[in-house]
Amino acid sequence: MKMIKPFLTAVLLTGLTIGTLSLRAADTNSPAGTTTTNSIAKPYPLDYCLVSGDKIGGDMGKLVSTNYMGQEIKFCCPDCVKDFRKDPDKYMKKLQEAEKQGKKK
């Protein structure tokens, strides 16, 4: 029994470490389907929030940036992330249209 305790302690600590690291890698503020790895994303081409239309870096709150399916997306505030999560396809279409038109705002 004395030999089993250190072994079980080591297994438990390893599991806790792995679980903690995976939680740290997750971004709970990211819209559904986003990744937060250091993978290279296509840069966000607009100077305004895709959801609200407000200028990025304005006084709406903390800027939120995420990677959605290989595309960097910037929001003017955390509330816009919630709206994006409801219908990401709608906003991705808006982004594609803005890119085609060469809009920045």
N, C-alpha and C positions, 0 to 999 in steps of 0.2 A: 504494500500500500504506500510505503514511503517513496518508492520509485515512481509510482503513478502520479502522485501529486505534482511534482515539478513538471512532468511531461504534460499533464492536463493544463497546468498554469501556462506553460509555453504555448500550447495550442490555442488556448483562450485569448492570450495576449496577441498572438499573431492574427487571429480572426478579428479582434477589435481594431487592430492597426489597419488591416486591409479595409474594413468597413468604414473607418474614419477617413481614410484617404479617398475612398470612392465617394463619400459624401462631400468632401471638400472639392472634388472635381466637378460635382453636379452644380448647376446654376438653377436655383429654384425660381428665379425671376425671368428665366428664358421662356419665350413662347413655346408652345407645344411643337415638337418636331425640330427644335433647335439643337445645335451642338455647341459646346463651349470648349472644345479642345483647341489646341493651338494650331489647328489646321488652317491653311491659308484660305481665306474667303475672298470673294470678289468684293472690292471696296464699295462702300455705299456712295452712290453718285450724286445724291441730293443734299441740299443744305437745309432741308426742312423735314419735319416729322412726317412720315408716310401716312400716319393715322389722323393727326389733328391739322396738319398743314402749318403748324407753328415752326418758326426758325429754330434749328438745332443750336443749342447753347444759349437759348433765351432764358427767361426767368420762370419757366414752367415747373422747374424742379430738377432733380438729378437726372442727367443724361443717362440713358440706358442703351447699350450697344450689345448686339448678339449676332450669332451666325445662324441663319436659317437656310438649311439645305445648300450650303456653300456660298451664300450671299450675306454679306454684312448688312445688318439693318440697324438703324439708329432711331431712337424714339426720344421725344422731348422730355418725357417723364414716365414713371412706372405705370401710371394709369393707362397710357396708350398701349402698353404691352398687353394688358388685359383685353382691350378691344381687338388687338391683332390676333390674340389666341382664339377668339371667337370665330374668325373667318380669315385665316392667313392667305388663302388663295385669292380672296378679294384684293388684299393689299399688295400681293405679289404682282397681280395683274396691273394695278395702279403704277407700281414701280416700273414694270416693263413698258407701259404706255409713256410714262414720263421720260424714260431712257430713249425711246424711239423718237420722241418729239424734241429731245435735246434739252429738256427743261432742267433748270436748277431751281428756279422760282423767281 
